[in-house]
Amino acid sequence: MTKIVRTELDSYYYHYPAGATIVTSHANGRDNAMAVAWHTAISREAPIYLVSISPKRFTHGLIVESGEFAVNFMPMESGSLVAQIAGCSGADIDKFSELDIQGQPGNQVKASVLTDAQAAYECKVVGQHTYGDHDVFFGEIVAVQWEPSAFSAEGPLDLDAVQPILYLGEDYYASSKGSVEFKRGQPAQTS
Ligand SMILES: Cc1cc2nc3c(=O)[nH]c(=O)nc-3n(C[C@H](O)[C@H](O)[C@H](O)COP(=O)(O)O)c2cc1C
């Protein structure tokens, strides 16, 4: 493959796909939801999950105020809702009522766990750091909620039961069609 090389990033889509999550927050009597593609697990013991959020987002202030957030892992069926949530700000509207977002306060945090999420991490902020134009919030996972029918007996997500929504950049999304097992340290089986 002959690759194009640039030393300055033109678009920022080369690392996608990434799961499109909905990060929920609650402070000062306000609930909010935003789409987040910049997120990842960074520690198992203690379990720490990070989200990278621009200070421009209404969510940012609610997380700073409350010290809490929830990360909702959404199925493909919720794609239209994810895009609607991403297309407006809680600074302008109450997204929960205007977009009819269904959820309940978490078990350990006040931020909502969404009804349609196949799983959610409830997080308490244990660190915050500015990198470039975004702030990274490090959240200790204080509760996890999941839909049992979405996960296989072995543990991982059952892609026959639920297809997580993947983000490709701009307004493009993808779904995953199936899973495959590659055993660690073993060459692929050939028939
Ligand atoms: C799929 C998708 C993923 C996004 N990921 C992020 C992200 O990781 N961090 C961020 O600050 N904004 C991200 N955005 C932009 C916010 O979701 C968007 O600005 C949102 O309306 C902010 O809502 P709020 O002002 O109510 O918090 C993303 C947008 C889309 C469409």
The ligand as an SDF file (V2000), in Angstrom:
LIG
                    3D

 31 33  0  0  0  0  0  0  0  0999 V2000
  -20.6490   10.6780   17.4420 C   0  0  0  0  0  0  0  0  0  0  0  0
  -20.1530   11.9150   18.1000 C   0  0  0  0  0  0  0  0  0  0  0  0
  -19.1680   11.8360   19.0550 C   0  0  0  0  0  0  0  0  0  0  0  0
  -18.7280   12.9720   19.7360 C   0  0  0  0  0  0  0  0  0  0  0  0
  -17.7290   12.8500   20.6460 N   0  0  0  0  0  0  0  0  0  0  0  0
  -17.3450   13.9270   21.3650 C   0  0  0  0  0  0  0  0  0  0  0  0
  -16.3350   13.7930   22.3540 C   0  0  0  0  0  0  0  0  0  0  0  0
  -15.7720   12.7180   22.5630 O   0  0  0  0  0  0  0  0  0  0  0  0
  -16.0050   14.8940   23.0830 N   0  0  0  0  0  0  0  0  0  0  0  0
  -16.6030   16.1100   22.8660 C   0  0  0  0  0  0  0  0  0  0  0  0
  -16.2750   17.0920   23.5640 O   0  0  0  0  0  0  0  0  0  0  0  0
  -17.5770   16.2690   21.9220 N   0  0  0  0  0  0  0  0  0  0  0  0
  -17.9720   15.2050   21.1840 C   0  0  0  0  0  0  0  0  0  0  0  0
  -18.9640   15.3290   20.2540 N   0  0  0  0  0  0  0  0  0  0  0  0
  -19.7030   16.6010   20.1470 C   0  0  0  0  0  0  0  0  0  0  0  0
  -20.8360   16.6770   21.2220 C   0  0  0  0  0  0  0  0  0  0  0  0
  -21.5340   15.4680   21.3330 O   0  0  0  0  0  0  0  0  0  0  0  0
  -21.8480   17.7890   20.8810 C   0  0  0  0  0  0  0  0  0  0  0  0
  -21.1770   19.0260   20.7840 O   0  0  0  0  0  0  0  0  0  0  0  0
  -22.9760   17.8730   21.8990 C   0  0  0  0  0  0  0  0  0  0  0  0
  -24.0370   18.5570   21.3260 O   0  0  0  0  0  0  0  0  0  0  0  0
  -22.5950   18.5550   23.2110 C   0  0  0  0  0  0  0  0  0  0  0  0
  -23.7310   18.5770   24.0330 O   0  0  0  0  0  0  0  0  0  0  0  0
  -23.8400   19.4640   25.3450 P   0  0  0  0  0  0  0  0  0  0  0  0
  -23.4520   20.8880   25.0010 O   0  0  0  0  0  0  0  0  0  0  0  0
  -25.3000   19.3660   25.7320 O   0  0  0  0  0  0  0  0  0  0  0  0
  -22.9410   18.8520   26.3890 O   0  0  0  0  0  0  0  0  0  0  0  0
  -19.3280   14.2250   19.4850 C   0  0  0  0  0  0  0  0  0  0  0  0
  -20.3020   14.3290   18.4760 C   0  0  0  0  0  0  0  0  0  0  0  0
  -20.6980   13.1870   17.7680 C   0  0  0  0  0  0  0  0  0  0  0  0
  -21.7040   13.3070   16.6830 C   0  0  0  0  0  0  0  0  0  0  0  0
  1  2  1  0
  2  3  1  0
  2 30  2  0
  3  4  2  0
  4  5  1  0
  4 28  1  0
  5  6  2  0
  6  7  1  0
  6 13  1  0
  7  8  2  0
  7  9  1  0
  9 10  1  0
 10 11  2  0
 10 12  1  0
 12 13  2  0
 13 14  1  0
 14 15  1  0
 14 28  1  0
 15 16  1  0
 16 17  1  0
 16 18  1  0
 18 19  1  0
 18 20  1  0
 20 21  1  0
 20 22  1  0
 22 23  1  0
 23 24  1  0
 24 25  2  0
 24 26  1  0
 24 27  1  0
 28 29  2  0
 29 30  1  0
 30 31  1  0
M  END
$$$$
